[in-house]
Structures are given as structure tokens and as C-alpha cells.
Amino acid sequence: MVVTLFSAAFSINSVAQEQSQTLILVGSELTTCTSAKLNNCQKEAAIDGKSHNLYTVNDSQIKNITQHWPNNNIEAKTAVLKTLKAIQSKSSNSVSKTDLLWLWRDINNQQLESLTQQEYNFVLDMLEVPLLNKNGERLKEQVNTDFNIEVATNNILQFVSGSLKVNNAKPTMLAITASSRDPYESADVAQSLLAQSNISTQWLALTPALAKAITSNSCDELPALRNTLMNVYNREVIYPEYTKVEYALCKGGTNALVSLIKNSTGVMFNSGNAALTHKVLFDQNNNPYPWTQALQTRPVIVGEGAGASIQSKVTGMLKNTTSLEALRKSETNANANAGGLASFNFGVIDTQFSEQNRTFRLAAALNKNEVKNTKAEIQHGFGIDENTALVVIKSPEGSLMTVIGKSGVVHLTEQGKSQKDSNNYRYSYWPASSVIDITNNTFTLSERTIEQALPAIKIPPLPVQRFGSILTNSKLRSLTQAMCLSQEQSAVAQQDEFIISLTATSDTQYHRVNAKEFGCALSNLELVIKSI
């Protein structure tokens, strides 16, 4: 499929390699079978490796917590130490996180709930002990994609592998785990995700602590910077090999880091919190770091979840907001910042899209206010479903998009000026295997996709009713798919005080692209939101 797309769109072989780029933007963390996530594995899977973190409460740990308490809250410190001594008297064995928290709740649940995030992270990190094998080596979380229960994950990984090999016969991938609070913990899976595709993958120790240390010539302060900038503690004890890699990368200096990135075929950004990834791309004044452009220009860029949304030039307006909150606040993109990597320059990206009912929080970002620090308006929104990837193939001769994986991608644009009492949008849904042509910043389902569409199926028309609780349980996707399959011209839905009208216009098209549950492509369905 990779080769077909490349050759169908344009002759990439004639184009200088550094001028071409493939973005593979996944709408969630990939559902991958690992020793710690056996629920993602087929039933017969047996994977040796780290299955959970391990915690011990003993005199040494308690002493460390006493000496290094992270703030001036003496009351909390005293209460925690008292609880830990009670836990110690109950259990001297190493336990999992779940068991440790149950012991804590049994003794003083209220005190556990009252801890700040910093205090909670500090105590858990300080109580953690390495999980070792019989040779005394750290037990690593192991990946086996052959046992993945989610077929879409393998489809996406195969596409990543193919894209890398199109660019380089012996490609190398750098895995960045900066979206995680504990990027060292995430490194095992990140660097072995493509191992079964024989792609040489290396963990890039690009953490907020490293970014600060390498640019201020303070590599020896890395442990303290992990505490203050990342809210992680004791990592040199749990993941000594990764903190050593981080220290060596720091000592090598900025030029060596930039060179390492420039010599790689691709880079992969993990899922988690985009604000954390922002810290390794831009300094406290929002200026790009010396290596940011090198990351932005890799031939292949892969992002999972937050790692996908950070690829947009504009970030910040979507955090911690549900669709209903966005509608009630009439949020604008005044909160947005030009703070993403900008490898994706077509609009703003949201993830876990249909599953988390995020259509209207993305819609709220599509107003005509200028974004801070740019002269750009946000005109296009792209919502990527879980275990689904929006692929962008760019070259000097043009660009195209395609969708791979499990479900689909929503494309949203604002239609005309918002009325005082309503907002009007165009809603499109591109299922897996759709190819989208890009011309003058417009996005249309390709003629080839339309020609290869499956015959329409006969299903009963939708009942004449108002569909309630539309912003729950992926109902909006289900309703629009039902409209597409039944060739319905209109439907009305409601969520609390909001009425959502869906209307087919002369520009609307329905095409059954694949036979999966969400395989019907909608183009330009009119979507109007009014408050009662």
C-alpha cells in the first residue's frame, strides 16, 4: 500500500529525498501486546518480561523520603511517614502498585486522597524498587506484535515500516517518550515497537531535564532537574541504563544531538501529555531548541495520541476540555499557542476523537480569531479515531492524505460566519482506506476512492425522532454513519441544552468505502448547533 500510494500520487523517486516527508498520525496509543498489557494480547499469548512496577516499604526507603521530601508541607510529610510505618508493619514484601495503594487506603484513605500530585509522585517513585531477573538484570517490559489482538495496530506498524524502507534501505528510528511523566519507564516499549519489523530503533533521551541541562551546560544536575522539571524521582536507581544514556547524550553536546537526529530516517513521538513534549521542543520563552528543526524535517514522523497532536503548529486550545464544556464556554482559540512542531501545517489535530465525543471541542477551535504569536487562522480541524492513523505524504509536487487502521478521521470546517444563536460547520468522515486529495487547502475524497467504493446497501430509513445524549458513547459517529448508509437527508440530535442538526446539502456525498463498522465516507454534511 505504501508503494502504491507513493507512485499513484506522484513520482517520489525523482524528488530529492529530504524534500519529501511522510507523517503517520495515530489517534491514540497503539493497542500493543506486551508483558504488562496482556489484555491487548491473544488468549494463547505468554510473554516473559516485566508485568508491573514493584514497591517496597522498608527503613531505607522511609529514611530517603524523610530526607528528600519535595516541599515545605511538614503536615503531609509527617502523616505520610506515619502511614508508611503502618504499611511496613503489615507487609515486609515487595508489592505491586495496586496492592500498595490498597494497603494505604485501608490505613488512611483520606490522607492518600489529600496528597498533591507532586507529593503522590514523589512517594511512589521513592518506594519503587527495580524488578530484576535471576541474573540480577533489570526485567524489561517485552513486546510481541505477533500476538496483538488489535489488527489495526499491525496494519499501522507495517505502514510505518514500509514508509521507512521506502526512504532508506536500512532505516533507523528514534523513539521519543517525552509525552510521559516518566519517559524512562516508557522507553522499553517505544524502542521495541518496530523490532519485529527489523527496524533499528533507538530511544532518544530527549527529556525536559536533558533539554535544560544540555543547553545550560549543567549535565551533572540532571537528577535534580528530573525532580524540579519533570516531577520524577529516583529514576537513576530504577532505570540506570536509561539515565546513563541521557547523561552521555547531554555530555555529547547540542551539535552531536542535532547530528544524531539528522542521521535518522524517522522519529516517533509517544502518547501521553502534549504539554510535556512541548518542553523538549521549545524553551521557557517558546523559542525552538537547536534540534527542533532537525526533528521537524525527518523523512518519516510518527505520532501516537499526544505525539500526533503536537505535530500541528497550533496547540493548547483543546486540553482538559470536553465538547459540552467547549459549547457552554463558547471557547475560542484565544488560548491557542503557536507551540507545536508544525510538521503538520493543514490545521489543528485532535485524537481519541469519536470515542471521546470530541467533535464540538474541535469545532470550538475553528473561529476566526488569530492565534497568539501567528497571523494564521485555524480553518481546518482533523479528529483522528483510536487505533487509526491519518497519513500525510508530502512532496514538492503536491501532498495527499490517506487513512489507515481501525476506524476513520473527521474533517471539520466552519461554514460562513457564526450566527448569534447558532454555529454552522461542515463535517466529513474519512474511513480507513480513504485517499484524500489536497488542492489549495481544500480536502476532497479522491476520485479513485469514489470509483472503488462498494455498492450501497439497503437499510431502513432512520426513525423520525430526536436522538438524545449525542455526545456520549460515540453516538455522533454512529448517527452520521447511519445517515450515510441509509442516504438520509437530515437528522436532529440533542445534548442537554444544545440541539444539533445534520443536513445533507447539494455538496454532500455518501460513499461506502469499506465494509467495516465505520466504513461509510461522508463529505460536507452540514452540522448546525443551537442552544435551546
N, C-alpha and C positions, 0 to 999 in steps of 0.2 A: 504493500500500500504506500509506503514511503516513496519508493522509486517512482511509482505511477503518478503520485501527486506532484513530485518534483518535475517530471518530464511533461506532464499534462499542462501544467501552468505556464512553464517557460523553460527554456534550456539552461538549467543552472550550471551545467558543466562549462559553458562558455563564459561564465561570470567569475570574476576574481573571488576566491573563497571568503576573504574577510569582509566582503560586501554583502554576503548573504547570511541569513540567520533563521533558525527555527526556534520558536517559542512553544513549549508544551506546558500549558497552564491547567493544573488539575484542581478541581473544585473542593478537594478535601485531602486529608492524609490518605494515602493509598491503603486499602484494606489488605494487609500483608500477613501471611502466616509466619509467626516467629515463636520461639520458645516461651516468650512471655505473653503471647496473644494466641493461644491455641484455639480460641473461639473463631479465629479467622482461617482455621485450617480444616481440611477434610478430616472426617472422623478417624481414618486409619493412621493419621499423621502422628509420629513420635519423634520429637525433636529434642535432642540433648542440648542444654545450654541454660543460661540464666533465665529463670522464670519469674523472679520478683526481687526487689531490694530487700536487704537484711538489716535488722536493727538490734542493738544490744544496749541494755541499761546496766552499767557497772560503775564502780568507783571512779575509774579513769575518765569515762565519758562525763559523769556528773561534775568532776573537777574541771574538765575542759569547758563545760557550759558555764560553770561558776566564773571562771577566769576571763572568758571571752564574750560574755553577754553583750548583745549588739547595740543596746540603747540604755537610757537612764531610768527605765521603768523598773525600779527596785521591787515594787509590789508584785509585779508579774514574775520577775526573776525568782523571788522568794517562794511564790506559790508553785511555780514550775519545779523548782528543786525539791519541794516537799512531795509533790506528786510523783516525781521520778524515783524518789527513795521508796515510796509506797509500791510503785511498779516493780522495783528491784527486789523487794521482799516477797513479791508474789511470783515473779518469774526471773530466773537467772539465765534462761536460754535465749539464744538469738531468735527473733520472731519476724514475721512479715509486717509490712506497714499496716495492713488491715488488722492483724492481731494486736499490734502495739496500740492502735487507736481505740480498739475495743477495751483494752486494759485501762487506758486513760479515761475513757467515758465512764467506765464502771466506778472509777475512783472520784473523778470530778469533771463531769461533762461541761458544766457551766464555765469552769476555768479554761478548758480547751477551746470552747467557743469564743472566749473573750480575748484570746491571743491575737495580736496584729499579724498581718501576712508575713512581715519581717521576722517576728518572734517565732511563728509557727515554722517557717522555712529553716530558720537557724537551729531550732531544737531538733527537727527531723534530720537535717543534714549532719548535725554533730553526733547524733545517735547511730547514724548509718555506719555499717562495717562492710568491708569488701566480702563478696561472695567468691570463695576460692575452690578450685578443683583439687583432686587428691595430690597434685604436684605442687600445690601452693600458688598456682597461677590464677589470675582473675578470670572467673567464669563469664563469658560474653553472651549477650543475647544473640541467638542464631536465627538466620532467615532461611526459609526454604520455599521459594516461589512455586515449586512444582506442586505443593500441597495447598496453594491458595484456593479458598472456597469462592472467592470473587474473581470470576473470569475476566472482568473488565480491567482489573489490576494488571494481569498478564498482557492483555492487549496493549495497554498504555506503556508498560515496560518494554515490550517488543518494539513499539514505535520509537521510544527513546533510543533504544539500542540501534535500530536501523538508521535513525537520523544521525547519530554519532558516527556510524560507519560510512554513511554517505559522505561525511565531511573529512574522514580520516580513516585509513585502513587499520591503524592501531590507535584508536581514540583513547583519551584519558578524561576522566570526570572528576571534578572537585565537589565534594559534598559539604554544604554549609548548614550548620544546625543552630544558627543564631536565633531562630524563632522560639526556641525552647528556653525556659528559665534555666535549666541545667543542660547546656549544649553538649557536655561531655557524656552524659547518660544517653543522649540520642545518637551518639557517633557510631556505635556498633551497627545499628540497623542501617543508618544512612550510607555507610561505606560498603555495605554488603548487599544492598538492594539490587545492584546490577551484576553481582558476582557471577550468577548463573548464566548471564549473557556474555561472559568473558570480557566485560568492560573493566579496564583498570580504573578503580575508583579510590580516591584518597580523601580522607577527612581534612578539610581546611579549617585550621584552628582559629577562624576569624570570629572572635567573641568580642563583646563590648570591652572587656578588660584588655584584650590584646590590642584593639584599635587605639585605646587610650595610651597604653604602655609603649607601643611601637612608634607612636607619633610624638611622645614626650620623653623618649629615651629613658624609660623607667621600668625595664623588664623585670628587675628584681622585686618590684612592687606588685607583680601580678596577683599573688594570693590576696593581698589587701584590696586590690581593685575588684577582684571577684566578689568580695563581701560588699563593698560600697556601691558598685555599679550594677551588679547582677543579682545581688541578694542570694548568692550561693556560697556555701561554706564547706571547708574540709575536703574539697574535691581532690587535692593532691594525695590524700590518703585512699580515696575510693577509686579514682581513675588516674593513677600515677603516670601511666604511659601517655595519656592524652594531655595532661598538664605539662609533661616534658616536651611533647611536640609543640605545644603552644609557646613554651619558653624558647625553644630553638627557633621557631618562626619569628618570634619577637627579636631575638638576638641577630637574626639574619638581616634585619632592617627592611625598610619600606621598598627599596628597589628590588630586592630579592623576592618579596611578596608579590609585587606587580609582575615581575618576570614569570613567577610560578603560574599566576593566573593567565597571563598572555600565552603561555605554552600549553595550556589545557584546551581540549576540544569543547568541553561543556562544563557547566556548573549547575548544581541542583540546590535549591533553597527549600528547607523543610517547613512543615506546618507548625502552627503554634500562635505566636503573637507578633503581628507585623511591626508593632512599635519597637520590639526588641531587635528585629532585623534592621530597622531604620538606624539603630545606634551603631551598626557596623558599616553603614553606607555613608552617613553624614555625621559631622561633629556637632557639638552643642550649639553652634551658630547656624546649623543647617547647611553648611558648606560640604560638598562631596570630599571624601577622603581620596588620597592619591591613587588608590586601587579601584575606586568605584567605576571609572570609565572602562577599565580592563574587564570588570565583571559584566558591564552593560553590553560589551561588544563580542562576547563569546559566540562562536558559531551556533551552539545549542544551549538554550537556557530552559531549565525545568523548574517549575514551582509547584509545591503542594500547598493547598489551603492558603495560609498567610503568605507563604512563599510565592504564590501566584498573584495575590492582590498587591504585593509590594512591587510588582513589575510595572504597574501603572504609574504615570508621572504624578498623579494626584492621589493622596491618601488622607485618612484622618476623619472623613465625614461619616464613616459607617460604624465606627467602633461602639460597642455596647448599646446599640440601638436596635429595637425591633421595628417591624413595619408599622405596628399600631402606634408606638411611641413617635415614630417619624411623622406619621399622619397628624397626630394630635399636636405636636410641637410645630408643625409646618416647617420642619428643619430645612435650612438652605445649606448650600455648600460653603457658607462663610467660615465654617470650621475646617474646611479642607486646606491642605498644605501641598505645595509642590515638593513632596518628600519621598516619592518612590524612585525606583531605579530607572523608569522611563524607557525600558526596553519595549514596552507595550504602549504605543502612543495614540491609540484609537479612542480612548475613553477610560472610564473607571470600571474596575473589576470587583465583583462580589462573589463569594464562594458559599458552599453548602446551601445552594440558592433555593431550589424548590423545597427541599426537605426542611429548611428552617424558615420557610414562608417569608422570604426577604424581598419580594418584588417591590413593595412600597417604600422600603428604606432606600433601595436603589433609586426609585422614582424621585424621592425627595432630594436626591443629589443633582437631579437634572434640571436645575433652574438656570436663569440667565445671569446670575451674579458672577463676577470674576472671581477666580480662585486666588487666594493670597500668593504673592510672590510670582504670579504668572499673569500673562494677558490672555490666557486661554479660558474658554467657557467649556463646561462639561456638557457635551451634546449627546454622547452615547454611553449607555450602561450595558455591561455584559455580566450576566449572572450564570455561574457555572455550577451544575449539579454535582453531587458527591460521586466519587469514583468515575468522573467524566472529565475529559480534557478538551479545552479549546486550543487548537493548534494554529499557530500563525507562521506561514512560510513567507519570508521577505527576500526580495532581491531587487537590484536596481531597475529591473524591467517590470516590477509590479509585485503585489502581495496577494495572497489568498488565505482563507481560513478553512479549517475543517474541524469536525467534532468526532472524537473517538471515545470509547469507553462505554459506560452503562446507560446513561440517560440522555441529557441534552443541555443546551445553553440557551438562555433567554437573552434577546437583544431588545433594549428598551430605548425609545427616544421620546422627547417631549414634543407634542404636536401643537404648534401655534402658541399663543400667549395664554397663560393660565387665567381663567375667569375668576371673579371674586369668590364664587361659591363652588368652583369645581376645578379639577386638574385633568388634563387630557393628554394621553400618551399613545404611542404605537408600540404594540407588543408582538414580538416574533419569537418563535421557539424552533431551534435547530436541533433535531435529534442526531444521535450517533450516525456517522457515515455521510452526513450533510457536508457539501462543499459550498463555501460562500465566496462569491466574487466581491472584490473591493474596488470601487471606482469613484474617484473624487469624494472620498469619505462617505460613500453610501455602501450599504451591505445588502447584497441580494443573493438568494439561493441560486446556485449555478444552473444553467440550462441542462447540463449533464445530469445533475442530481434530479431535476424535474423529469427528464426523459426516462431515467431509470427507476422512477417511483413505482411502487406496487399499485395494483388496481384498488380502487376504493372498495370498502366492504359495506354491506348493508347492515346498518344497526338502527334501532328505533330512534326517533327524534327525542330530544331532551324533554322532560316534563316541563309544563308551564308553571314554574314556581320560582321563588327567590331562594337561592342557595345560601344557607346560613353558615356562620363560623368559617368564612372562606380563607381566613389567614391562620388556619390550623391544619395539621396533618396533610400538608402538601395538596390541599383541596383546590387551590387555584390552578395548579398544573393539571390535576385530574379533570377539572371542568373544561379548561381550554383544549385538552386532548379529546374530550368527548365532543366538543363543538367541532373540532377538526374532522374526526372520524364520521360524524353524522352530517357534516356540511351545514351545521347550524348557523343561522344568520345573526342571532342575538341571544344573550343570556344576562341575567341580573343576579348579583350576589350581595351579601351583606356581612359586615363585621362590626358589631357594636353600633356606633352612631354613623357608620360610613356605608354608603351604597356604591357598589362597583358595577358599572355597566360595560358589557363586552359586545361590540357590534362589528360585523363584517361590512367593509365598505367596498367600493369598486377596486381598491388597491389590495384587498385581502385575498390571499391564496391559501389553499389547503392541499398538502401533498403527503401521501403515506410513504415515507422514506424507508422505513424498515418495519419488520413485523413484531418488534418488541413492544413492551407495555406503553412506552412513551415515544413511539416511532413516527408520530404524525407531525409534519412540519407546518407551522403557521407563519404566514408573513403578513405583517401590518394589520393586525387586529386592533381596532380602536378600543382603548381602555379609558373609561372616564370614572373619576372618583368624586363623589359629592358627600357632604355631611348632611345628616338629617336635621 
